Amino acid sequence: MTQTFPSIQASFGLSKNSNPNVKEIKFGDGYAQRVTFGLNQNLKDYSLSWNNITETEANQIESFLDLRSKDNASFLYTPPQESTAKYFICKSWNRSINYAGKASISATFNEVKQP
């Protein structure tokens, strides 16, 4: 069963990376032919952070990611400034404690497609 990421808003300053899967064949006369490869050839990666959130919120995010990582399960997340939820996995994240009772988490979410 797919879980939805907690509704804690990420801080702005995020980045969205695209890396379309394009194959290129170069011919001896200087010409090249390019073709997109695969059905879902342009999945996105998001570098997100939650800055100066409460320890409770940080624990909620970290617990959620810990549970998903045990079985490599995907989860639903709606990226900031977008209206549609997508499936993601998170392979790594970092938690820092900035002040008493406050923490920050940074993570990279990799978009995946579900069958």
PyMOL commands that set and color helices and strands:
alter all, ss='L'
color gray80, all
select helices_A, chain A and resi 55-70
alter helices_A, ss='H'
color red, helices_A
select strands_A, chain A and resi 3-4+15-18+22-26+32-36+44-54+75-77+86-99+102-111
alter strands_A, ss='S'
color yellow, strands_A
deselect
rebuild
show_as cartoon
